[in-house]
Amino acid sequence: MLVSARRCNEYRGTGSLEGTQEKWIIDVLYAFNAGDLNKFNQYSPQWAEWDDLQKHKDFLMGKIRLLSLMEVGLLFLADLC
């Protein structure tokens, strides 16, 4: 199950996952939402253990690539302003 970015912010703000084995989940979600494919892949050993993430790996990889393209486009537009 994926946690929404808003929920992710709540966890990060309260530090409820800080110092736990599940802290990587927050980092993966931030990498995913930012379209940071390299950082997302750094956590591959952790999320590969989750059957539902592994089952939808192709979909997730396609989506993070789209998010990465959107991020590049937004950065390009920001440079024009």
mmCIF file of the N, C-alpha and C atoms, coordinates in Angstrom:
data_MODEL
# 
_entry.id   MODEL 
# 
loop_
_atom_site.group_PDB 
_atom_site.id 
_atom_site.type_symbol 
_atom_site.label_atom_id 
_atom_site.label_alt_id 
_atom_site.label_comp_id 
_atom_site.label_asym_id 
_atom_site.label_entity_id 
_atom_site.label_seq_id 
_atom_site.pdbx_PDB_ins_code 
_atom_site.Cartn_x 
_atom_site.Cartn_y 
_atom_site.Cartn_z 
_atom_site.occupancy 
_atom_site.B_iso_or_equiv 
_atom_site.pdbx_formal_charge 
_atom_site.auth_seq_id 
_atom_site.auth_comp_id 
_atom_site.auth_asym_id 
_atom_site.auth_atom_id 
_atom_site.pdbx_PDB_model_num 
ATOM 1   N N  . MET A 1 1  ? 0.838  -1.176 0.000   1.00 0.00 ? 1  MET A N  1 
ATOM 2   C CA . MET A 1 1  ? 0.000  0.000  0.000   1.00 0.00 ? 1  MET A CA 1 
ATOM 3   C C  . MET A 1 1  ? 0.887  1.244  0.000   1.00 0.00 ? 1  MET A C  1 
ATOM 4   N N  . LEU A 1 2  ? 0.587  2.190  -0.847  1.00 0.00 ? 2  LEU A N  1 
ATOM 5   C CA . LEU A 1 2  ? 1.327  3.440  -0.883  1.00 0.00 ? 2  LEU A CA 1 
ATOM 6   C C  . LEU A 1 2  ? 0.646  4.472  -0.001  1.00 0.00 ? 2  LEU A C  1 
ATOM 7   N N  . VAL A 1 3  ? 1.440  5.245  0.669   1.00 0.00 ? 3  VAL A N  1 
ATOM 8   C CA . VAL A 1 3  ? 0.932  6.297  1.541   1.00 0.00 ? 3  VAL A CA 1 
ATOM 9   C C  . VAL A 1 3  ? 0.957  7.597  0.763   1.00 0.00 ? 3  VAL A C  1 
ATOM 10  N N  . SER A 1 4  ? -0.079 8.404  0.901   1.00 0.00 ? 4  SER A N  1 
ATOM 11  C CA . SER A 1 4  ? -0.138 9.665  0.164   1.00 0.00 ? 4  SER A CA 1 
ATOM 12  C C  . SER A 1 4  ? 0.942  10.629 0.640   1.00 0.00 ? 4  SER A C  1 
ATOM 13  N N  . ALA A 1 5  ? 1.260  11.602 -0.203  1.00 0.00 ? 5  ALA A N  1 
ATOM 14  C CA . ALA A 1 5  ? 2.287  12.590 0.141   1.00 0.00 ? 5  ALA A CA 1 
ATOM 15  C C  . ALA A 1 5  ? 1.865  13.400 1.360   1.00 0.00 ? 5  ALA A C  1 
ATOM 16  N N  . ARG A 1 6  ? 0.563  13.703 1.463   1.00 0.00 ? 6  ARG A N  1 
ATOM 17  C CA . ARG A 1 6  ? 0.085  14.459 2.620   1.00 0.00 ? 6  ARG A CA 1 
ATOM 18  C C  . ARG A 1 6  ? 0.332  13.665 3.901   1.00 0.00 ? 6  ARG A C  1 
ATOM 19  N N  . ARG A 1 7  ? 0.019  12.403 3.834   1.00 0.00 ? 7  ARG A N  1 
ATOM 20  C CA . ARG A 1 7  ? 0.237  11.532 4.980   1.00 0.00 ? 7  ARG A CA 1 
ATOM 21  C C  . ARG A 1 7  ? 1.723  11.445 5.290   1.00 0.00 ? 7  ARG A C  1 
ATOM 22  N N  . CYS A 1 8  ? 2.508  11.415 4.224   1.00 0.00 ? 8  CYS A N  1 
ATOM 23  C CA . CYS A 1 8  ? 3.955  11.376 4.358   1.00 0.00 ? 8  CYS A CA 1 
ATOM 24  C C  . CYS A 1 8  ? 4.443  12.612 5.108   1.00 0.00 ? 8  CYS A C  1 
ATOM 25  N N  . ASN A 1 9  ? 3.905  13.776 4.768   1.00 0.00 ? 9  ASN A N  1 
ATOM 26  C CA . ASN A 1 9  ? 4.274  15.013 5.456   1.00 0.00 ? 9  ASN A CA 1 
ATOM 27  C C  . ASN A 1 9  ? 3.906  14.953 6.935   1.00 0.00 ? 9  ASN A C  1 
ATOM 28  N N  . GLU A 1 10 ? 2.764  14.351 7.227   1.00 0.00 ? 10 GLU A N  1 
ATOM 29  C CA . GLU A 1 10 ? 2.351  14.225 8.615   1.00 0.00 ? 10 GLU A CA 1 
ATOM 30  C C  . GLU A 1 10 ? 3.354  13.380 9.389   1.00 0.00 ? 10 GLU A C  1 
ATOM 31  N N  . TYR A 1 11 ? 3.788  12.287 8.777   1.00 0.00 ? 11 TYR A N  1 
ATOM 32  C CA . TYR A 1 11 ? 4.766  11.432 9.446   1.00 0.00 ? 11 TYR A CA 1 
ATOM 33  C C  . TYR A 1 11 ? 6.090  12.159 9.637   1.00 0.00 ? 11 TYR A C  1 
ATOM 34  N N  . ARG A 1 12 ? 6.528  12.844 8.582   1.00 0.00 ? 12 ARG A N  1 
ATOM 35  C CA . ARG A 1 12 ? 7.804  13.547 8.668   1.00 0.00 ? 12 ARG A CA 1 
ATOM 36  C C  . ARG A 1 12 ? 7.716  14.657 9.712   1.00 0.00 ? 12 ARG A C  1 
ATOM 37  N N  . GLY A 1 13 ? 6.586  15.338 9.760   1.00 0.00 ? 13 GLY A N  1 
ATOM 38  C CA . GLY A 1 13 ? 6.435  16.422 10.719  1.00 0.00 ? 13 GLY A CA 1 
ATOM 39  C C  . GLY A 1 13 ? 6.441  15.944 12.156  1.00 0.00 ? 13 GLY A C  1 
ATOM 40  N N  . THR A 1 14 ? 5.838  14.805 12.403  1.00 0.00 ? 14 THR A N  1 
ATOM 41  C CA . THR A 1 14 ? 5.783  14.304 13.767  1.00 0.00 ? 14 THR A CA 1 
ATOM 42  C C  . THR A 1 14 ? 6.978  13.445 14.105  1.00 0.00 ? 14 THR A C  1 
ATOM 43  N N  . GLY A 1 15 ? 7.710  13.007 13.087  1.00 0.00 ? 15 GLY A N  1 
ATOM 44  C CA . GLY A 1 15 ? 8.868  12.162 13.341  1.00 0.00 ? 15 GLY A CA 1 
ATOM 45  C C  . GLY A 1 15 ? 8.491  10.767 13.794  1.00 0.00 ? 15 GLY A C  1 
ATOM 46  N N  . SER A 1 16 ? 7.258  10.339 13.507  1.00 0.00 ? 16 SER A N  1 
ATOM 47  C CA . SER A 1 16 ? 6.807  9.044  13.998  1.00 0.00 ? 16 SER A CA 1 
ATOM 48  C C  . SER A 1 16 ? 7.566  7.874  13.392  1.00 0.00 ? 16 SER A C  1 
ATOM 49  N N  . LEU A 1 17 ? 8.148  8.055  12.217  1.00 0.00 ? 17 LEU A N  1 
ATOM 50  C CA . LEU A 1 17 ? 8.933  6.975  11.624  1.00 0.00 ? 17 LEU A CA 1 
ATOM 51  C C  . LEU A 1 17 ? 10.432 7.198  11.778  1.00 0.00 ? 17 LEU A C  1 
ATOM 52  N N  . GLU A 1 18 ? 10.820 8.345  12.323  1.00 0.00 ? 18 GLU A N  1 
ATOM 53  C CA . GLU A 1 18 ? 12.241 8.606  12.545  1.00 0.00 ? 18 GLU A CA 1 
ATOM 54  C C  . GLU A 1 18 ? 12.798 7.569  13.511  1.00 0.00 ? 18 GLU A C  1 
ATOM 55  N N  . GLY A 1 19 ? 13.942 7.027  13.156  1.00 0.00 ? 19 GLY A N  1 
ATOM 56  C CA . GLY A 1 19 ? 14.585 6.048  14.022  1.00 0.00 ? 19 GLY A CA 1 
ATOM 57  C C  . GLY A 1 19 ? 13.986 4.659  13.948  1.00 0.00 ? 19 GLY A C  1 
ATOM 58  N N  . THR A 1 20 ? 13.054 4.445  13.019  1.00 0.00 ? 20 THR A N  1 
ATOM 59  C CA . THR A 1 20 ? 12.467 3.119  12.857  1.00 0.00 ? 20 THR A CA 1 
ATOM 60  C C  . THR A 1 20 ? 12.975 2.490  11.568  1.00 0.00 ? 20 THR A C  1 
ATOM 61  N N  . GLN A 1 21 ? 12.724 1.207  11.422  1.00 0.00 ? 21 GLN A N  1 
ATOM 62  C CA . GLN A 1 21 ? 13.119 0.513  10.198  1.00 0.00 ? 21 GLN A CA 1 
ATOM 63  C C  . GLN A 1 21 ? 12.270 0.945  9.009   1.00 0.00 ? 21 GLN A C  1 
ATOM 64  N N  . GLU A 1 22 ? 11.143 1.568  9.261   1.00 0.00 ? 22 GLU A N  1 
ATOM 65  C CA . GLU A 1 22 ? 10.238 1.978  8.189   1.00 0.00 ? 22 GLU A CA 1 
ATOM 66  C C  . GLU A 1 22 ? 10.483 3.400  7.686   1.00 0.00 ? 22 GLU A C  1 
ATOM 67  N N  . LYS A 1 23 ? 11.483 4.089  8.182   1.00 0.00 ? 23 LYS A N  1 
ATOM 68  C CA . LYS A 1 23 ? 11.776 5.454  7.741   1.00 0.00 ? 23 LYS A CA 1 
ATOM 69  C C  . LYS A 1 23 ? 12.012 5.523  6.236   1.00 0.00 ? 23 LYS A C  1 
ATOM 70  N N  . TRP A 1 24 ? 12.525 4.457  5.669   1.00 0.00 ? 24 TRP A N  1 
ATOM 71  C CA . TRP A 1 24 ? 12.793 4.430  4.229   1.00 0.00 ? 24 TRP A CA 1 
ATOM 72  C C  . TRP A 1 24 ? 11.522 4.663  3.423   1.00 0.00 ? 24 TRP A C  1 
ATOM 73  N N  . ILE A 1 25 ? 10.366 4.309  3.966   1.00 0.00 ? 25 ILE A N  1 
ATOM 74  C CA . ILE A 1 25 ? 9.099  4.495  3.249   1.00 0.00 ? 25 ILE A CA 1 
ATOM 75  C C  . ILE A 1 25 ? 8.884  5.981  2.948   1.00 0.00 ? 25 ILE A C  1 
ATOM 76  N N  . ILE A 1 26 ? 9.145  6.822  3.928   1.00 0.00 ? 26 ILE A N  1 
ATOM 77  C CA . ILE A 1 26 ? 9.007  8.268  3.744   1.00 0.00 ? 26 ILE A CA 1 
ATOM 78  C C  . ILE A 1 26 ? 9.953  8.752  2.657   1.00 0.00 ? 26 ILE A C  1 
ATOM 79  N N  . ASP A 1 27 ? 11.200 8.303  2.723   1.00 0.00 ? 27 ASP A N  1 
ATOM 80  C CA . ASP A 1 27 ? 12.199 8.724  1.740   1.00 0.00 ? 27 ASP A CA 1 
ATOM 81  C C  . ASP A 1 27 ? 11.836 8.262  0.331   1.00 0.00 ? 27 ASP A C  1 
ATOM 82  N N  . VAL A 1 28 ? 11.305 7.053  0.214   1.00 0.00 ? 28 VAL A N  1 
ATOM 83  C CA . VAL A 1 28 ? 10.886 6.530  -1.095  1.00 0.00 ? 28 VAL A CA 1 
ATOM 84  C C  . VAL A 1 28 ? 9.730  7.354  -1.646  1.00 0.00 ? 28 VAL A C  1 
ATOM 85  N N  . LEU A 1 29 ? 8.779  7.707  -0.801  1.00 0.00 ? 29 LEU A N  1 
ATOM 86  C CA . LEU A 1 29 ? 7.637  8.499  -1.264  1.00 0.00 ? 29 LEU A CA 1 
ATOM 87  C C  . LEU A 1 29 ? 8.062  9.888  -1.723  1.00 0.00 ? 29 LEU A C  1 
ATOM 88  N N  . TYR A 1 30 ? 8.975  10.506 -0.999  1.00 0.00 ? 30 TYR A N  1 
ATOM 89  C CA . TYR A 1 30 ? 9.466  11.813 -1.433  1.00 0.00 ? 30 TYR A CA 1 
ATOM 90  C C  . TYR A 1 30 ? 10.221 11.698 -2.750  1.00 0.00 ? 30 TYR A C  1 
ATOM 91  N N  . ALA A 1 31 ? 11.034 10.659 -2.897  1.00 0.00 ? 31 ALA A N  1 
ATOM 92  C CA . ALA A 1 31 ? 11.758 10.449 -4.158  1.00 0.00 ? 31 ALA A CA 1 
ATOM 93  C C  . ALA A 1 31 ? 10.774 10.202 -5.293  1.00 0.00 ? 31 ALA A C  1 
ATOM 94  N N  . PHE A 1 32 ? 9.749  9.405  -5.039  1.00 0.00 ? 32 PHE A N  1 
ATOM 95  C CA . PHE A 1 32 ? 8.737  9.095  -6.050  1.00 0.00 ? 32 PHE A CA 1 
ATOM 96  C C  . PHE A 1 32 ? 8.006  10.363 -6.479  1.00 0.00 ? 32 PHE A C  1 
ATOM 97  N N  . ASN A 1 33 ? 7.531  11.125 -5.511  1.00 0.00 ? 33 ASN A N  1 
ATOM 98  C CA . ASN A 1 33 ? 6.773  12.342 -5.820  1.00 0.00 ? 33 ASN A CA 1 
ATOM 99  C C  . ASN A 1 33 ? 7.615  13.390 -6.528  1.00 0.00 ? 33 ASN A C  1 
ATOM 100 N N  . ALA A 1 34 ? 8.925  13.392 -6.276  1.00 0.00 ? 34 ALA A N  1 
ATOM 101 C CA . ALA A 1 34 ? 9.825  14.348 -6.925  1.00 0.00 ? 34 ALA A CA 1 
ATOM 102 C C  . ALA A 1 34 ? 10.303 13.845 -8.280  1.00 0.00 ? 34 ALA A C  1 
ATOM 103 N N  . GLY A 1 35 ? 9.981  12.595 -8.609  1.00 0.00 ? 35 GLY A N  1 
ATOM 104 C CA . GLY A 1 35 ? 10.460 12.023 -9.864  1.00 0.00 ? 35 GLY A CA 1 
ATOM 105 C C  . GLY A 1 35 ? 11.950 11.741 -9.834  1.00 0.00 ? 35 GLY A C  1 
ATOM 106 N N  . ASP A 1 36 ? 12.496 11.516 -8.650  1.00 0.00 ? 36 ASP A N  1 
ATOM 107 C CA . ASP A 1 36 ? 13.929 11.257 -8.480  1.00 0.00 ? 36 ASP A CA 1 
ATOM 108 C C  . ASP A 1 36 ? 14.188 9.760  -8.622  1.00 0.00 ? 36 ASP A C  1 
ATOM 109 N N  . LEU A 1 37 ? 14.400 9.339  -9.858  1.00 0.00 ? 37 LEU A N  1 
ATOM 110 C CA . LEU A 1 37 ? 14.556 7.920  -10.171 1.00 0.00 ? 37 LEU A CA 1 
ATOM 111 C C  . LEU A 1 37 ? 15.780 7.321  -9.488  1.00 0.00 ? 37 LEU A C  1 
ATOM 112 N N  . ASN A 1 38 ? 16.878 8.053  -9.435  1.00 0.00 ? 38 ASN A N  1 
ATOM 113 C CA . ASN A 1 38 ? 18.092 7.527  -8.796  1.00 0.00 ? 38 ASN A CA 1 
ATOM 114 C C  . ASN A 1 38 ? 17.876 7.252  -7.314  1.00 0.00 ? 38 ASN A C  1 
ATOM 115 N N  . LYS A 1 39 ? 17.273 8.199  -6.625  1.00 0.00 ? 39 LYS A N  1 
ATOM 116 C CA . LYS A 1 39 ? 17.024 8.012  -5.192  1.00 0.00 ? 39 LYS A CA 1 
ATOM 117 C C  . LYS A 1 39 ? 16.003 6.895  -4.964  1.00 0.00 ? 39 LYS A C  1 
ATOM 118 N N  . PHE A 1 40 ? 14.974 6.851  -5.815  1.00 0.00 ? 40 PHE A N  1 
ATOM 119 C CA . PHE A 1 40 ? 13.974 5.795  -5.713  1.00 0.00 ? 40 PHE A CA 1 
ATOM 120 C C  . PHE A 1 40 ? 14.640 4.426  -5.850  1.00 0.00 ? 40 PHE A C  1 
ATOM 121 N N  . ASN A 1 41 ? 15.546 4.295  -6.807  1.00 0.00 ? 41 ASN A N  1 
ATOM 122 C CA . ASN A 1 41 ? 16.228 3.019  -7.028  1.00 0.00 ? 41 ASN A CA 1 
ATOM 123 C C  . ASN A 1 41 ? 17.207 2.675  -5.915  1.00 0.00 ? 41 ASN A C  1 
ATOM 124 N N  . GLN A 1 42 ? 17.695 3.669  -5.183  1.00 0.00 ? 42 GLN A N  1 
ATOM 125 C CA . GLN A 1 42 ? 18.581 3.391  -4.049  1.00 0.00 ? 42 GLN A CA 1 
ATOM 126 C C  . GLN A 1 42 ? 17.870 2.557  -2.983  1.00 0.00 ? 42 GLN A C  1 
ATOM 127 N N  . TYR A 1 43 ? 16.570 2.727  -2.897  1.00 0.00 ? 43 TYR A N  1 
ATOM 128 C CA . TYR A 1 43 ? 15.788 2.003  -1.899  1.00 0.00 ? 43 TYR A CA 1 
ATOM 129 C C  . TYR A 1 43 ? 15.185 0.714  -2.454  1.00 0.00 ? 43 TYR A C  1 
ATOM 130 N N  . SER A 1 44 ? 15.614 0.316  -3.615  1.00 0.00 ? 44 SER A N  1 
ATOM 131 C CA . SER A 1 44 ? 15.097 -0.889 -4.256  1.00 0.00 ? 44 SER A CA 1 
ATOM 132 C C  . SER A 1 44 ? 15.181 -2.135 -3.366  1.00 0.00 ? 44 SER A C  1 
ATOM 133 N N  . PRO A 1 45 ? 16.271 -2.354 -2.637  1.00 0.00 ? 45 PRO A N  1 
ATOM 134 C CA . PRO A 1 45 ? 16.313 -3.545 -1.779  1.00 0.00 ? 45 PRO A CA 1 
ATOM 135 C C  . PRO A 1 45 ? 15.198 -3.572 -0.731  1.00 0.00 ? 45 PRO A C  1 
ATOM 136 N N  . GLN A 1 46 ? 14.821 -2.399 -0.209  1.00 0.00 ? 46 GLN A N  1 
ATOM 137 C CA . GLN A 1 46 ? 13.766 -2.364 0.803   1.00 0.00 ? 46 GLN A CA 1 
ATOM 138 C C  . GLN A 1 46 ? 12.390 -2.581 0.187   1.00 0.00 ? 46 GLN A C  1 
ATOM 139 N N  . TRP A 1 47 ? 12.059 -1.825 -0.864  1.00 0.00 ? 47 TRP A N  1 
ATOM 140 C CA . TRP A 1 47 ? 10.703 -1.957 -1.398  1.00 0.00 ? 47 TRP A CA 1 
ATOM 141 C C  . TRP A 1 47 ? 10.529 -3.223 -2.210  1.00 0.00 ? 47 TRP A C  1 
ATOM 142 N N  . ALA A 1 48 ? 11.612 -3.852 -2.626  1.00 0.00 ? 48 ALA A N  1 
ATOM 143 C CA . ALA A 1 48 ? 11.515 -5.106 -3.383  1.00 0.00 ? 48 ALA A CA 1 
ATOM 144 C C  . ALA A 1 48 ? 10.955 -6.234 -2.520  1.00 0.00 ? 48 ALA A C  1 
ATOM 145 N N  . GLU A 1 49 ? 11.041 -6.080 -1.211  1.00 0.00 ? 49 GLU A N  1 
ATOM 146 C CA . GLU A 1 49 ? 10.510 -7.095 -0.299  1.00 0.00 ? 49 GLU A CA 1 
ATOM 147 C C  . GLU A 1 49 ? 8.988  -7.029 -0.174  1.00 0.00 ? 49 GLU A C  1 
ATOM 148 N N  . TRP A 1 50 ? 8.390  -5.947 -0.617  1.00 0.00 ? 50 TRP A N  1 
ATOM 149 C CA . TRP A 1 50 ? 6.940  -5.796 -0.530  1.00 0.00 ? 50 TRP A CA 1 
ATOM 150 C C  . TRP A 1 50 ? 6.306  -6.360 -1.796  1.00 0.00 ? 50 TRP A C  1 
ATOM 151 N N  . ASP A 1 51 ? 5.493  -7.391 -1.631  1.00 0.00 ? 51 ASP A N  1 
ATOM 152 C CA . ASP A 1 51 ? 4.894  -8.075 -2.780  1.00 0.00 ? 51 ASP A CA 1 
ATOM 153 C C  . ASP A 1 51 ? 4.062  -7.150 -3.658  1.00 0.00 ? 51 ASP A C  1 
ATOM 154 N N  . ASP A 1 52 ? 3.247  -6.286 -3.051  1.00 0.00 ? 52 ASP A N  1 
ATOM 155 C CA . ASP A 1 52 ? 2.383  -5.426 -3.863  1.00 0.00 ? 52 ASP A CA 1 
ATOM 156 C C  . ASP A 1 52 ? 3.186  -4.388 -4.645  1.00 0.00 ? 52 ASP A C  1 
ATOM 157 N N  . LEU A 1 53 ? 4.285  -3.903 -4.100  1.00 0.00 ? 53 LEU A N  1 
ATOM 158 C CA . LEU A 1 53 ? 5.135  -2.976 -4.854  1.00 0.00 ? 53 LEU A CA 1 
ATOM 159 C C  . LEU A 1 53 ? 5.863  -3.710 -5.978  1.00 0.00 ? 53 LEU A C  1 
ATOM 160 N N  . GLN A 1 54 ? 6.324  -4.910 -5.684  1.00 0.00 ? 54 GLN A N  1 
ATOM 161 C CA . GLN A 1 54 ? 7.013  -5.706 -6.697  1.00 0.00 ? 54 GLN A CA 1 
ATOM 162 C C  . GLN A 1 54 ? 6.046  -6.082 -7.826  1.00 0.00 ? 54 GLN A C  1 
ATOM 163 N N  . LYS A 1 55 ? 4.813  -6.383 -7.466  1.00 0.00 ? 55 LYS A N  1 
ATOM 164 C CA . LYS A 1 55 ? 3.796  -6.762 -8.453  1.00 0.00 ? 55 LYS A CA 1 
ATOM 165 C C  . LYS A 1 55 ? 3.505  -5.614 -9.428  1.00 0.00 ? 55 LYS A C  1 
ATOM 166 N N  . HIS A 1 56 ? 3.555  -4.382 -8.949  1.00 0.00 ? 56 HIS A N  1 
ATOM 167 C CA . HIS A 1 56 ? 3.239  -3.208 -9.766  1.00 0.00 ? 56 HIS A CA 1 
ATOM 168 C C  . HIS A 1 56 ? 4.483  -2.400 -10.127 1.00 0.00 ? 56 HIS A C  1 
ATOM 169 N N  . LYS A 1 57 ? 5.628  -3.046 -10.103 1.00 0.00 ? 57 LYS A N  1 
ATOM 170 C CA . LYS A 1 57 ? 6.903  -2.360 -10.352 1.00 0.00 ? 57 LYS A CA 1 
ATOM 171 C C  . LYS A 1 57 ? 6.917  -1.645 -11.701 1.00 0.00 ? 57 LYS A C  1 
ATOM 172 N N  . ASP A 1 58 ? 6.451  -2.308 -12.763 1.00 0.00 ? 58 ASP A N  1 
ATOM 173 C CA . ASP A 1 58 ? 6.470  -1.687 -14.092 1.00 0.00 ? 58 ASP A CA 1 
ATOM 174 C C  . ASP A 1 58 ? 5.611  -0.421 -14.126 1.00 0.00 ? 58 ASP A C  1 
ATOM 175 N N  . PHE A 1 59 ? 4.442  -0.485 -13.510 1.00 0.00 ? 59 PHE A N  1 
ATOM 176 C CA . PHE A 1 59 ? 3.566  0.686  -13.447 1.00 0.00 ? 59 PHE A CA 1 
ATOM 177 C C  . PHE A 1 59 ? 4.237  1.823  -12.674 1.00 0.00 ? 59 PHE A C  1 
ATOM 178 N N  . LEU A 1 60 ? 4.813  1.491  -11.515 1.00 0.00 ? 60 LEU A N  1 
ATOM 179 C CA . LEU A 1 60 ? 5.472  2.504  -10.690 1.00 0.00 ? 60 LEU A CA 1 
ATOM 180 C C  . LEU A 1 60 ? 6.660  3.135  -11.408 1.00 0.00 ? 60 LEU A C  1 
ATOM 181 N N  . MET A 1 61 ? 7.434  2.323  -12.106 1.00 0.00 ? 61 MET A N  1 
ATOM 182 C CA . MET A 1 61 ? 8.587  2.856  -12.834 1.00 0.00 ? 61 MET A CA 1 
ATOM 183 C C  . MET A 1 61 ? 8.132  3.778  -13.966 1.00 0.00 ? 61 MET A C  1 
ATOM 184 N N  . GLY A 1 62 ? 7.061  3.412  -14.648 1.00 0.00 ? 62 GLY A N  1 
ATOM 185 C CA . GLY A 1 62 ? 6.526  4.280  -15.692 1.00 0.00 ? 62 GLY A CA 1 
ATOM 186 C C  . GLY A 1 62 ? 6.041  5.603  -15.125 1.00 0.00 ? 62 GLY A C  1 
ATOM 187 N N  . LYS A 1 63 ? 5.378  5.525  -13.983 1.00 0.00 ? 63 LYS A N  1 
ATOM 188 C CA . LYS A 1 63 ? 4.853  6.745  -13.371 1.00 0.00 ? 63 LYS A CA 1 
ATOM 189 C C  . LYS A 1 63 ? 5.976  7.646  -12.863 1.00 0.00 ? 63 LYS A C  1 
ATOM 190 N N  . ILE A 1 64 ? 6.999  7.085  -12.259 1.00 0.00 ? 64 ILE A N  1 
ATOM 191 C CA . ILE A 1 64 ? 8.090  7.926  -11.757 1.00 0.00 ? 64 ILE A CA 1 
ATOM 192 C C  . ILE A 1 64 ? 8.846  8.564  -12.913 1.00 0.00 ? 64 ILE A C  1 
ATOM 193 N N  . ARG A 1 65 ? 8.908  7.884  -14.047 1.00 0.00 ? 65 ARG A N  1 
ATOM 194 C CA . ARG A 1 65 ? 9.539  8.494  -15.227 1.00 0.00 ? 65 ARG A CA 1 
ATOM 195 C C  . ARG A 1 65 ? 8.729  9.696  -15.710 1.00 0.00 ? 65 ARG A C  1 
ATOM 196 N N  . LEU A 1 66 ? 7.405  9.564  -15.692 1.00 0.00 ? 66 LEU A N  1 
ATOM 197 C CA . LEU A 1 66 ? 6.553  10.700 -16.065 1.00 0.00 ? 66 LEU A CA 1 
ATOM 198 C C  . LEU A 1 66 ? 6.716  11.858 -15.080 1.00 0.00 ? 66 LEU A C  1 
ATOM 199 N N  . LEU A 1 67 ? 6.770  11.533 -13.797 1.00 0.00 ? 67 LEU A N  1 
ATOM 200 C CA . LEU A 1 67 ? 6.967  12.576 -12.789 1.00 0.00 ? 67 LEU A CA 1 
ATOM 201 C C  . LEU A 1 67 ? 8.318  13.261 -12.974 1.00 0.00 ? 67 LEU A C  1 
ATOM 202 N N  . SER A 1 68 ? 9.312  12.497 -13.372 1.00 0.00 ? 68 SER A N  1 
ATOM 203 C CA . SER A 1 68 ? 10.632 13.064 -13.630 1.00 0.00 ? 68 SER A CA 1 
ATOM 204 C C  . SER A 1 68 ? 10.586 14.037 -14.804 1.00 0.00 ? 68 SER A C  1 
ATOM 205 N N  . LEU A 1 69 ? 9.885  13.649 -15.865 1.00 0.00 ? 69 LEU A N  1 
ATOM 206 C CA . LEU A 1 69 ? 9.737  14.543 -17.015 1.00 0.00 ? 69 LEU A CA 1 
ATOM 207 C C  . LEU A 1 69 ? 8.989  15.817 -16.637 1.00 0.00 ? 69 LEU A C  1 
ATOM 208 N N  . MET A 1 70 ? 7.957  15.676 -15.817 1.00 0.00 ? 70 MET A N  1 
ATOM 209 C CA . MET A 1 70 ? 7.215  16.848 -15.367 1.00 0.00 ? 70 MET A CA 1 
ATOM 210 C C  . MET A 1 70 ? 8.115  17.775 -14.555 1.00 0.00 ? 70 MET A C  1 
ATOM 211 N N  . GLU A 1 71 ? 8.945  17.197 -13.716 1.00 0.00 ? 71 GLU A N  1 
ATOM 212 C CA . GLU A 1 71 ? 9.862  17.993 -12.901 1.00 0.00 ? 71 GLU A CA 1 
ATOM 213 C C  . GLU A 1 71 ? 10.841 18.762 -13.780 1.00 0.00 ? 71 GLU A C  1 
ATOM 214 N N  . VAL A 1 72 ? 11.371 18.106 -14.802 1.00 0.00 ? 72 VAL A N  1 
ATOM 215 C CA . VAL A 1 72 ? 12.292 18.774 -15.732 1.00 0.00 ? 72 VAL A CA 1 
ATOM 216 C C  . VAL A 1 72 ? 11.576 19.921 -16.439 1.00 0.00 ? 72 VAL A C  1 
ATOM 217 N N  . GLY A 1 73 ? 10.351 19.664 -16.884 1.00 0.00 ? 73 GLY A N  1 
ATOM 218 C CA . GLY A 1 73 ? 9.576  20.710 -17.557 1.00 0.00 ? 73 GLY A CA 1 
ATOM 219 C C  . GLY A 1 73 ? 9.307  21.897 -16.657 1.00 0.00 ? 73 GLY A C  1 
ATOM 220 N N  . LEU A 1 74 ? 8.959  21.633 -15.411 1.00 0.00 ? 74 LEU A N  1 
ATOM 221 C CA . LEU A 1 74 ? 8.696  22.723 -14.468 1.00 0.00 ? 74 LEU A CA 1 
ATOM 222 C C  . LEU A 1 74 ? 9.962  23.511 -14.151 1.00 0.00 ? 74 LEU A C  1 
ATOM 223 N N  . LEU A 1 75 ? 11.081 22.814 -14.039 1.00 0.00 ? 75 LEU A N  1 
ATOM 224 C CA . LEU A 1 75 ? 12.347 23.519 -13.797 1.00 0.00 ? 75 LEU A CA 1 
ATOM 225 C C  . LEU A 1 75 ? 12.716 24.391 -14.989 1.00 0.00 ? 75 LEU A C  1 
ATOM 226 N N  . PHE A 1 76 ? 12.452 23.880 -16.194 1.00 0.00 ? 76 PHE A N  1 
ATOM 227 C CA . PHE A 1 76 ? 12.727 24.648 -17.405 1.00 0.00 ? 76 PHE A CA 1 
ATOM 228 C C  . PHE A 1 76 ? 11.875 25.913 -17.439 1.00 0.00 ? 76 PHE A C  1 
ATOM 229 N N  . LEU A 1 77 ? 10.587 25.760 -17.138 1.00 0.00 ? 77 LEU A N  1 
ATOM 230 C CA . LEU A 1 77 ? 9.693  26.919 -17.118 1.00 0.00 ? 77 LEU A CA 1 
ATOM 231 C C  . LEU A 1 77 ? 10.100 27.916 -16.042 1.00 0.00 ? 77 LEU A C  1 
ATOM 232 N N  . ALA A 1 78 ? 10.534 27.416 -14.900 1.00 0.00 ? 78 ALA A N  1 
ATOM 233 C CA . ALA A 1 78 ? 10.958 28.306 -13.818 1.00 0.00 ? 78 ALA A CA 1 
ATOM 234 C C  . ALA A 1 78 ? 12.187 29.115 -14.228 1.00 0.00 ? 78 ALA A C  1 
ATOM 235 N N  . ASP A 1 79 ? 13.065 28.502 -15.012 1.00 0.00 ? 79 ASP A N  1 
ATOM 236 C CA . ASP A 1 79 ? 14.257 29.215 -15.486 1.00 0.00 ? 79 ASP A CA 1 
ATOM 237 C C  . ASP A 1 79 ? 13.897 30.322 -16.471 1.00 0.00 ? 79 ASP A C  1 
ATOM 238 N N  . LEU A 1 80 ? 12.794 30.157 -17.195 1.00 0.00 ? 80 LEU A N  1 
ATOM 239 C CA . LEU A 1 80 ? 12.374 31.164 -18.167 1.00 0.00 ? 80 LEU A CA 1 
ATOM 240 C C  . LEU A 1 80 ? 11.797 32.407 -17.502 1.00 0.00 ? 80 LEU A C  1 
ATOM 241 N N  . CYS A 1 81 ? 11.281 32.249 -16.305 1.00 0.00 ? 81 CYS A N  1 
ATOM 242 C CA . CYS A 1 81 ? 10.639 33.379 -15.605 1.00 0.00 ? 81 CYS A CA 1 
ATOM 243 C C  . CYS A 1 81 ? 11.627 34.306 -14.963 1.00 0.00 ? 81 CYS A C  1 
# 
